[in-house]
Amino acid sequence: MVGESGTSKTATTANFLHALDREKFQLLEINFSSRTNSMDVQRNLEANVEKRTKDVYGPPLGRRLVIFVDDMNMPAVDTYGTQQPIAMLKLLIDRGGCYDRGKDLSWKTMKDIDYVAAMGKPGGGRNDVDPRFISLFSVFNMTFPSEASLYRIYNSILAGHAQPFAQSIQAAVPVLTEMTLELYKAIVKDLPPTPSKFHYLFNLRDLSRIYNGLCLTTPDRFVKVQTV
């Protein structure tokens, strides 16, 4: 899953994975960061598989291990232009196993494992990923919601919360939603991220924080609409 921050990549994937039959599927979620290395990936994997034969490992028989990697393109790029955790995943998916990090470096074959991942577009700490690695996946783009969808989502949230409030406050909900979305669009347009202000990344999480705050209001404190 690829898309801008806040397009529900993680939530959509997690909802699907948690609906799987736990008798047939075992889940492993790994969150990548700039500090993640290949050893972290291997330790996580080895802790969730068991030895089947001399050099074959996998989840308990009759089950499949589904590994969900979030923020896949976050790891730092090393001296050689590669990302260690992604190189490790490429080896696992492409060759079906990895080497034991012990003294003998024996080959471990990994069976019955599926890989699902989510990542944002490059920029803001996220790096470009090796296209040879991406070619091993089926890639889906999570698009940003339309203005009509955003209005419906946030207006519904606030309208539901405003049910116990006075009629005048309920009538102000659509106007408040329109104002908030207009302000959001203006901020995204006028305050884009730059090399000196790379933290200027505004997405749906910021809108959700605003509405989370609005939903903390109570009818006894807000009894009528006041204009300034």
C-alpha positions in Angstrom: 0.0 0.0 0.0 1.5 3.3 -1.1 0.0 6.8 -0.4 0.2 10.1 1.4 0.3 10.2 5.2 -3.2 10.1 6.6 -4.8 8.1 3.8 -5.6 5.1 6.1 -3.0 2.7 4.7 -2.2 1.2 8.1 -5.8 1.2 9.3 -7.1 -0.4 6.1 -4.5 -3.1 6.1 -4.8 -3.8 9.8 -8.6 -4.1 9.5 -8.2 -6.7 6.8 -5.5 -8.7 8.6 -7.3 -8.8 11.9 -10.4 -10.2 10.1 -8.4 -13.3 9.0 -9.1 -16.6 10.6 -6.6 -16.9 13.5 -6.8 -20.7 13.2 -5.2 -20.5 9.8 -3.1 -17.3 10.0 -0.6 -15.9 12.4 0.2 -12.2 12.3 3.5 -10.3 12.8 3.5 -6.5 12.7 6.8 -4.7 12.3 7.1 -0.9 12.3 10.2 0.4 10.5 12.0 3.5 11.5 15.3 5.2 10.6 17.1 3.1 13.2 15.8 -0.3 12.1 18.4 -2.7 10.8 18.4 -6.1 9.1 19.2 -7.9 12.4 15.9 -6.4 13.9 14.0 -7.9 11.0 15.6 -11.3 11.3 15.2 -11.5 15.1 11.5 -10.6 14.8 11.0 -13.3 12.1 12.9 -16.0 13.9 11.0 -15.4 17.1 7.7 -16.2 15.3 8.7 -19.3 13.4 9.7 -22.8 14.6 12.1 -25.4 13.3 10.4 -28.0 11.0 13.3 -30.0 9.7 17.1 -29.5 9.7 17.2 -26.2 7.8 13.4 -25.5 7.2 11.5 -23.0 9.4 8.0 -21.7 9.4 4.9 -21.1 11.5 3.1 -24.1 13.1 1.9 -26.6 10.5 -1.4 -25.8 9.0 -1.0 -22.0 9.5 0.6 -19.2 7.5 2.6 -16.3 8.9 1.5 -12.9 7.6 4.1 -10.2 8.2 2.9 -6.6 8.0 5.7 -4.0 7.6 4.6 -0.5 8.3 6.6 2.6 7.1 8.7 0.3 4.9 10.8 3.0 3.3 11.8 4.7 6.6 15.2 2.9 7.2 18.3 5.0 6.7 20.3 4.6 3.4 23.8 3.2 4.0 27.1 4.0 2.3 26.3 1.7 -0.6 22.9 3.2 -1.3 21.0 0.3 0.1 18.6 0.0 3.1 19.6 -3.0 5.3 16.1 -4.0 6.4 14.8 -3.9 2.8 17.8 -5.9 1.5 16.9 -8.4 4.2 13.3 -8.6 3.1 14.3 -8.9 -0.6 16.4 -11.9 0.3 13.5 -13.5 2.2 11.0 -12.9 -0.5 13.2 -13.5 -3.5 15.2 -16.4 -2.3 12.8 -17.8 0.3 15.1 -17.7 3.3 18.1 -16.1 5.0 21.5 -17.0 6.5 22.0 -17.9 10.2 24.0 -15.0 11.8 26.0 -17.6 13.8 29.5 -18.8 13.0 28.6 -21.3 10.3 26.3 -18.9 8.3 24.0 -21.9 7.4 21.0 -21.3 5.1 17.5 -21.2 6.7 14.6 -21.8 4.4 11.4 -20.0 5.4 8.1 -21.6 4.5 4.4 -20.5 4.5 5.1 -16.7 4.9 3.2 -13.9 3.3 4.4 -10.2 3.2 2.2 -7.1 3.3 3.6 -3.6 3.6 2.6 0.1 3.7 4.7 3.2 3.0 4.4 6.8 2.2 5.7 8.6 -0.8 9.5 9.5 -0.7 10.2 12.7 1.2 10.0 13.9 4.8 12.4 11.2 6.1 11.1 8.5 3.7 13.5 7.2 1.1 13.2 5.8 -2.5 13.0 2.0 -2.4 14.9 -0.3 -4.8 12.5 -0.9 -7.7 13.7 -4.5 -8.0 12.4 -5.0 -4.5 9.0 -3.2 -5.2 8.6 -5.5 -8.3 8.2 -8.4 -6.0 4.9 -6.9 -4.6 1.5 -6.1 -6.0 1.4 -2.3 -5.5 -1.8 -0.4 -4.6 -2.1 3.4 -4.4 -4.2 4.8 -1.6 -5.6 8.1 -3.0 -6.5 11.1 -1.0 -10.3 11.5 -0.3 -12.2 14.0 -2.4 -13.5 17.3 -1.0 -17.0 15.9 -0.9 -15.8 12.8 1.0 -13.9 14.9 3.5 -16.9 17.1 4.1 -19.2 14.1 4.6 -16.8 12.4 7.0 -16.1 15.3 9.3 -19.5 16.9 9.1 -21.0 13.5 10.1 -18.7 13.3 13.1 -19.5 16.7 14.4 -23.2 16.5 13.6 -23.5 13.3 15.6 -21.7 14.9 18.6 -23.9 18.0 18.4 -27.2 16.1 18.8 -27.7 17.0 22.5 -26.8 20.7 21.8 -29.1 23.6 21.1 -30.7 23.8 17.6 -28.6 26.9 16.7 -25.4 25.0 17.4 -26.5 22.0 15.3 -27.3 24.4 12.4 -23.8 25.8 12.7 -22.1 22.4 12.2 -22.1 22.5 8.3 -20.7 26.0 8.3 -18.0 25.1 10.8 -17.0 22.1 8.7 -16.8 24.2 5.5 -14.6 26.8 7.3 -12.3 24.1 8.7 -11.8 22.5 5.3 -11.2 25.8 3.6 -8.6 26.7 6.2 -6.9 23.2 5.7 -6.7 23.7 2.0 -5.2 27.2 2.4 -2.6 25.9 4.8 -1.6 23.0 2.5 -1.3 25.4 -0.4 0.4 28.4 1.3 2.7 26.4 3.7 4.3 23.6 1.6 7.4 21.8 3.1 10.8 23.3 2.2 14.3 22.2 3.0 14.4 24.7 6.0 10.8 23.9 7.0 10.6 20.2 6.3 8.2 19.6 9.2 5.4 21.5 7.3 3.5 18.3 6.6 -0.2 18.7 7.0 -2.6 15.8 6.5 -5.8 14.2 7.7 -4.4 13.6 11.1 -4.3 17.3 11.8 -8.0 17.6 10.8 -8.8 14.7 13.0 -7.1 16.4 16.0 -9.2 19.5 15.5 -12.4 17.4 15.4 -11.3 15.4 18.4 -11.0 18.6 20.3 -14.5 19.8 19.1 -16.0 16.5 20.3 -14.8 17.3 23.8 -17.4 20.1 24.1 -20.4 19.6 26.3 -24.0 21.1 26.1 -23.8 22.7 29.5 -20.8 24.9 28.4 -21.9 25.7 24.9 -25.6 26.9 24.9 -25.7 29.3 21.9 -23.7 30.4 18.9 -21.4 33.3 19.5 -19.6 35.3 16.8 -16.4 37.3 17.3 
